[in-house]
Amino acid sequence: MFSAVVLLTPAWAQSAQDLPSAPSAVQPRFPGAPSKAPEKPAAPSPAPATGNSGLTTLPPASPASSTVPGNAPAATAQQQDSVAPKSSQPESQKSDDSSPMFPQVSAPAATQEKTEPGEFRIGVEVDLVDLIFTASDKHGRFIKDLKKEDVRLLDEGKAPLHIDAFESETGLPLRVGLLIDSSNSIRDRFRFEQDAAVEFLHQVVRPKSDRAFVIGFDSMSDLTQDFTDNTDSLAHGVRVLRPGGGTALHDAIFQASEKLSKTPIRGPSRRAIILLSDGDDNQSRHTREEAIEAALRAEVIIYVISTNITDSDKKGDKVLMRYAEATGGRVFFPLRLEEVANAFNEIQDELRSQYVIAYKPQNFVQDGRYRAISIDAPKRPNVKIRARKGYYAPTKKQ
């Protein structure tokens, strides 16, 4: 998020102000129980995980064609790996999206090194923040003609030193984690939700550009399809899920955020979690705020489709709303099963109708501290802007 790396070839060049920022570093993959007590009783510690992803994996039906806060959240405690496998994944089915992330360059000036024939890597240390936001009118229709002058942005209550980029981004590559609650509490409507999720994946994932993975979760998380752009494989990952067991919602979001944070991609991208759940959690070792912190550090937007079709579970709805509001996403409350598909369609439209603003904050220190953001459009009173409530500054390397 704060160190930019770009590839230049002899055929083209890019100005310094267009350099995309790399994601901020996050904590080790899939840590376990925090030192403080979780919100609900924890389940007995399962066996250590195996595999690259830290999650159970199932092979897809067909081979993948290509690779794959309001208030500041509480600080994450010291943690350990805590995800138990349900099955192992053959080496041939593992994700291809595993090329090394561009290294961060800690140099006061630009550096250049030869990487491949005809290709150079240039790095410049900058303190730039990338913020993705959505603008809509009072009827919920997306506004696509905003200009930089229309927007007022405050970071820790102060205007940015300068804004380096302001763009309407409709075609950024997507990295999406589809998280499906497969606990007993959603058994009655599980099949319909599977059908809607499959249709969503077929509509949103573009070959050779986007990547998605599928996780089902009850008391444990089950990676049924790793990163791929093959929609048939993703559909299989949804179809093999079966309802049963408790619910470890916070753990699933934490783990998916960790996975998204480690996904290498050249250039800017949009990272999102699409969550289907009733918001109930009775098995997680991570707290809700720890999961939100992981999502913010990974620059992940969380979109939620509530599976509650009655007014009986207000507590679960509040949990879902907290996830969406903290990360700049939305929560949908379908009153009928048929409206689940409509919610997926709205999420798809939003992912292609967003803005990106890159700016340098005042008094910025690489101290790992949470920094609050506010953004609105005072010159456009009928425009509502939705974005994450803040971010975590990186920790400066010694």
N, C-alpha and C positions, 0 to 999 in steps of 0.2 A: 504493500500500500504506500510505502514511503521511499523505496529505492527503485529507481526505474531502470529497466534494461530493454534495449531494442536491438533488432538485427537489421543491418543495412547491407544491401547488395549493390553491386555496380549499377543495377538498372534503376534504382530509386534511392531517395534520401528522405529523411523526416526531420523536421525542426525540433529543437529541444523542448518547446512548449507542448508538443504532441506526444512526448514520451509517455507511455502507459506506466502506471505504477504497479509494482508487484505486491501480492498479498502480504500482510503482516505475518510474522511468525506466530505460531500457536504452540500450545503445550503438547507434551508427548501424546502419542496416539492412544486413544481409548483408556485414560486413567480410570481408577476405580473409586472407592469410597472416600469422601472428604472426611476431614478430622472432626467436623461438627456433625450432629445428627441430621439425617435427611428429613424432608417434610413428612414422609410416611415411613413406616417400618421397612427395613431393608430385608431382602430375601437372603437366604444362606448363600455364602460366596460360592459361585460355580468354579469349575476347573479353569485353568489358564487357557487363553485362546491360542490358536495356531493359524498360520497363514499370513499372507501379506496384509490383508485388509483388517484383521482382527475380528472378523465376523464370519459366521458360517456361510458357505456358498453352495449353491446348487448349479449344475451345468444347465445352460439354456437349451431350448428345444432345437434350435439350429445354431450353427456357429455364428459369432458376431462378425460382421463384415469389416469392421475397423476398430480402432482404439477407443480405448477409453482412459432506553431503560426509563419517560419519567425518571425514575431513580436509578442510580448506578447499580448494576448487578454486584452481588457479593463476590469477593475474590475467591478463586478456586484454591482448594486446599491441596496438600501433597497427595498424590494419587498413584494407583497401580493398575495394571491391566486386569480387567474383570469380566471379559466376555467369553462365555463358554461356547465351544463349537457344537453344532448339531450334525454337520457332515463335513467332509473335506472336498476341496475343489481340485480336479485334475489340472496339471500344469498347463495343458493345452487350452483350458477354458479361462485362464487368468487374464486380467485386463491387459491390453496393450498400451494403455494410457499411462506409462510409467517412465517416460524419459525424464532425465534430471531437470529440476527447476533451475532457471537461470540464477546464478549466485548473486547475492547482493554485493555491491562494490563500495567499500568504505574508503573512498579517496576524495580529497577536496576538489579535485578537478577531474575532467573526463579522462578515462583510460581506454586504450584500444589494444585488442589482441587478435591475432589471426585464429579463427576457429575451424573453418573448412575452406576449401578452395573457393575463392570469390566471395567469402562471407566474413564479416568482422563483428565483434561484440564490443559495444561501447557502453560504459556505465557512468552515471553521474549521481552523486549522493544529493538527494533533494528531500525536503520535508513537505511533500504534497499529499493531500487527502483527496481521494476519489469518493464522491457521494452520488449514489444513484437515487433518483426520486421520480415520483409520478405526480402529474398534475391533472385534475379533473374539475368539471363544473358541478353545480349543485344537483344535477341529475345523474352524476356519475360518469358522464361522457369524458373521454380523454381529451385534454388540451395539448395540441401538438405545435403551437406557434409561439411558445414562450421565448423571450429573449433574456439575455443576461441582465439587462437593465430592469427587468420586471421582478427579479428575485432579490430577496433580502436574506442573507445567510449570516448567522452568528455562531462562532465557535468559542465556547466558554464565555459567552456574552460579548464577544468582540468580533468586529468585522474582519474578514481575511486581509492579510497584507496585500495580496493580489490574487486574481483568478486567472489561471493559466488556460483553462479550456471550459467551454460550455457547449454541449452538443446534444441534439436529439438523437438518441441511439435506438435504432429499430432492428439492426441486424447483428448485434453482438453475439458471438457464440455462447450457447447456454451450457451450463454444467448443473444438472438437476438431480436431486435425490428425492425419489418418491417413497415416502414412509407410510405404510399401511398398518393400522391397528388391527391385529388379528386375534385379540383377546376375546374371551367369552362374551363380553358385554356388547359386542357388535354383531353377534352371530346371525341375527334375523335379517340383517340387510347387507350381509357381506358380499353375496354374489352380485348384487346390483352395483355395489361400489367397485368391485373388480372390473365389471364391464365398462363402467365410466372411466376408470383409471387407464384401461387398455386403450380406449378410444382417444384419451388425452395424449398418451404417449405417441400414438400414430400421427396425431395432428401436429404436435409441437417439436418433435425431434427431427432435425434435418440431417440427412446423411452427410458425412465428411465435414460437418460443422459443429453439431451439438452432440453431447454425450449425457447419458442418464444412467442411474443405477436404481435398483429396487430393494428395499428393506421391509420385511414384515416383522412386527414385534408383538410379543405378548410379555411373558416374564423375561425373555431374552430377545436379542435382535438376530435376525436371520437374513443375511445378504443372499438373496436368491438370484440376483443378476448384477454382476459388476458393471463398471462403466462400459458402455457400448453405444453405437448409433444404430444398431440393428433392432428395429422395433418389434420384430417377431421374437427375438430373444428376450426383450424387455417384457413383452406380453406374457411369455412363458413364465418369467419371474413373478408376475402377478398371479397367474392362474394356479401355480403350485402351492400358494399360501392356503392354510387351513386354520380356521378359528379355534381357539382354546387357550386356557391358562390365564395368568394374571396380566398386569399391564406395567411395563417399564418405559413409559413415555419419555421422561427426561433423559434417560440413558440413550435411547434411540436417537434423539435430536443431538445430544452431545457427540455421539459417535459419527453420525452423518456429517456434522459440521467439521469434525476432525478430518474425515475422509475428503470432503470438498476442499479444505484448506491445503491439502497436499496434492491436489490435482494440477499437474503442470500444463500450462497452455501458453502459447506465444501470443502476446498482445492482450488487450483487455477482454474480459468476459463477464457474464452475468451468472452468479451462483445463487441457486434457490433450492429450498426444501419445500416440497408439496406434501402436506400432512393430512391424512384422513384419520380422525380420532374423536372420541367423546371427551377427551381431556382428563379422564380418570387416570390416576397413577397410584399403584400400590406395591410396586416392586423395585423402583429405581434406587441406585446407590448415589447418583448425582442429584442435586437439587435443581429446581427449575431455573434459578438464577445462574447456576454454573452452566447449565445448558445454553442459556441466553448469552452468557459471556463467550462461550465457545463459538456461537454463531456470529457474534459481532467481530470477534478476532478473525474469523474466516471470511468476513464480508458477505455473509449469507442472508438473503431475504427469506422469511418464512411465510408461506401462504397456507392457510388452514381451512379445511372443509370439515365442519362439525358433523359428527354422525348422530348427534342428539336430535331426535325428531319430536321430543316432548319438552315441557318446561320443568322437568323433574331434576335436571342436573345443572343447576346454576353454577356450582363450584367448578365443574369441568369446563363450562363455557368461559369462565373468567380466566382460567389457566390458558386456554387457547387464545383469548384476546391479548393476554400479556405477551405471548410469543410473537404474535403478528405485529402489535404496536411497537414493541421494542426494536424490531428489525426492519420496520418500514414496509411490512407486508399487509395482508388483509385476512380477515376471517369471514367465512361464509356460513350461514345457518340455514340450510335448506329445510323447508317445512315438509316437503314431500320428497320421496326418493328420486322422482324424475328431475328435481331441481339440482341434484348432485352433478349431473352432466352439464347443466348450465353454469355451475360454479367453476368447473374445469375450463369451460370455454372462456369465461371472464379472466381467469388466471392466464390463459394462453394469450389473450389480447393484451393484457397488461405487460407481460414480459416483452412484448414487441412495441410498447408505447411508453418508453421511459427516457429520462434525461440523465446525463452524466456531467457533473461539474467537478473540476479539479482545482484545488486552491491551496494556498500556503497560509496556515494559521498564524496568528500573533502569539508570542510567548510560548512557542512550541518547544517542548523538551521531550527527548526520547527516554521517558522514565516508566513506561508501561502503565501509566495512569489513565483512567477513564476520563474522556472529555465529552461534554454535552454539546449537542448541536440543535439549533432551531433554524427553520427555513420557512419562509412564506412569500407571498406575492402581493405586497401592499398596493401596488399600482393596478392590480387586477383583483378587485374585491370579491368577485364571484369564483375565483380560482382557489381550489383547495390543494395544497401540496402535502404529499405523504412521503416520509423518509424515515430512516432509522433515527433514534433519539440521541445517538452518540457513538463513540468508537473508543478503542484502546490504542494509545500511542505505543509504538514499538519500544523495546528496550535496547538502548545503545550497546553495541558489542564492545567489549573491552579490548 
